[in-house]
Amino acid sequence: MSSSGVEVPTRSGVPPVAAELSKSRRRRRRVRSVGRDLWWLILPGAAVYLYVVVVPTFQGMQGAFTDWSFATVGAPNFTGLENFTRIFNTDAGPAVLRTLQLALVVVILQNVIGLALALLFNGRVFGRNVLRTIVFAPMVVSALVVGYLFKYIFGPPGVGGVNQVLAALGLETVDFLGNPTTAMIIIIVTVLWQSIGGNMVIYLAGLQGVPAELEEAAALDGAGYWKRFWFVVRPLLAPAITINLMLGLIGGLKIFDQIFALTNGGPGNQTQTIATLIYSYFSQYADYGRSAALALLLAIGIAILSIIQFSVLRRQERNS
Amino acid sequence: MKTTGLWSRFGANVTAYGTTLIFLIPVYILINLSIRPADDLTPPVIPSSRPTFDNFITAWTTSPLPGSILTSLIVTSISCLVVLVIGTMAAYPLARSTSRLSTGTFYFFMIGLLLPFQLALIPLYIQMRELGLLGTVWALIIVYSGVQLPFTVFLLTTFLRASIPLDYEEAAQIDGCSPLMAFWHVVVPLLRPAIGTCVILNSVGVWNDFFTPLIYLSGSGQVTIPMAIFQFVGQYTTNWPLIFASLLISMVPVLTLYLLFQRYVIQGFAGGLKG
């Protein structure tokens, strides 16, 4: 990004240029004040944001350290870290770990498959716009609806679609959602089917920024497909990778609808994640304190992971 | 990336169509099952031998779907309009003012992108109960207006900074526009592409959201589309053809919108996030 070879007008150079420069700078400063004159335009947005997001979030954080419940009359009592110790002594400990695993697996697969699809649909494929439209379509459908669709497809023997096919072929049937391990895999498949189109589209947008000449030059220099991908395309995709990883991880930690529809946390609480447990503490037990404590853990997790990811990825973007 | 040679092009086409077909299998099963009678127990990959539209009629007449479409429409349109108006207003000074306070306010809004809604859930629930809004669409509209705001502000602010040069407002002001008029007559029309992206992404998000209505509407007679599906599935757990017919009905509005605006949806989705 060096500017060598470009003539830069300097102040010590021709006086009229300098005068023109400082004039435009002055004018710029005057117009910049547009934003300050109209600062009050922020007020309605700021008010709604404070009322709906900021204040309740702080109240929720406070609530995490109290015995707040449906039955609480007046102010709830401060109980320190009791909610958190209770969380880790019950089924929530494994759920926290499970949430991290789920988010990690989802984000890796989303990016690997999403990028592969983007490369595929960026190539010379007949009618590729139609294909992109199809792959992206699940993105706009409700996650709950997608959850129910896959709940039937991977339903128990005698009911589920895949099992009916297996039975018809004389193969052994599998109770996909009745087994914790396969149930988690089905949750991942469902989430991926719905979300991968979005990752693909962001990568496609990134690929649009890769100049064809660069690739051609590399090809002329004898670089094969993988070399061209790794040394030419990948560095230019860095911003798309950052966005996909950030959004994927935050989204992955919050997955709720699909699990709610597919397993509702079962069998035996073995597919519960932080998001589903927050809801069940809230709705089943009306244990607001514990629900809020878990939500606080989710928030802290998201914050830490985002900061790490952001700084690592930023450094990589700068290096490439 | 360029693939050269006839064989690699052929291979790319085969892979692309194969992948798309895999993506379509669940859709095929959805449609195939919805048009078969409940007592037809052949595997779902075999086309229905006695196709019928009865499931759709039953689903439409016995599910809460018809009413829920109206509720979803009201909630989505009002909250998206509110978010857009207050979001555009906020984005303008945030993008144009270079003061430290303004930059700080922008980042303050951006924190909202990270905060999980679950943390604000219970305090807002109690707040809505005290206001007597629990179980009404207003609770949802208020919640969405706040929750969708950070993303809208982010998108509009970055778009303004990157794509609308100050010169336009400058020219308008030299021509005698007040700052407010310059904003309304010059900046807002130029923001149209970003506003379109916000409308699409916000409305798809609100339309499909299940968690918020599950909390704020449960127990009341009013339901949004995902809630209607949830209740209907709970009622007919085993009648999958009927359930699938109702799933299909619920998908029609959003899929129609998507197919009409698909180019903008995809562009907006990618471009909006690129900033």
Interface residues (C-beta under 8 A of the other chain):
Chain A: R27 R28 V31 R32 V34 G35 R36 D37 L38 W39 L41 I42 P44 G45 A46 V48 Y49 Y51 V52 V53 V54 V55 P56 T57 Q59 G60 M61 G63 W68 L117 L119 L120 F121 N122 G123 R124 V125 F126 R128 L131 R132 T133 I134 V135 F136 A137 P138 M139 V140 V141 S142 A143 L144 V145 Y148 L149 F150 Y152 I153 V159 G161 Q164 V165 A167 A168 W193 G198 V201 I202 L204 A205 G206 A212 E215 E216 A219 Y225 R228 F229 V233 P239 A240 I243 L247 I250 L253 K254 F256 D257 F260 A261 A275 I278 Y279 F282 S283 Y288 S291 A292 L294 A295 L296 L298 A299 I302 A303 S306
Chain B: M1 K2 T3 R9 A12 N13 T15 A16 Y17 T19 T20 F23 L24 P26 I29 L30 L33 L41 T42 P43 P44 V45 V82 V85 I86 G87 M89 A90 Y92 P93 L94 A95 R96 S97 T98 S99 S102 T105 F109 G112 L114 L115 P116 Q118 L119 A120 L121 I122 P123 L124 Q127 I142 V143 S145 G146 V147 L149 P150 V153 L166 E169 E170 Q173 P179 L180 A182 F183 V204 W207 N208 F210 F211 L214 I215 I225 P226 I229 F230 V233 T238 W240 I243 F244 L247 S250 M251 V254 L255 L257 Y258 L259 Q262 V265 I266 F269 A270 G271 L273 K274
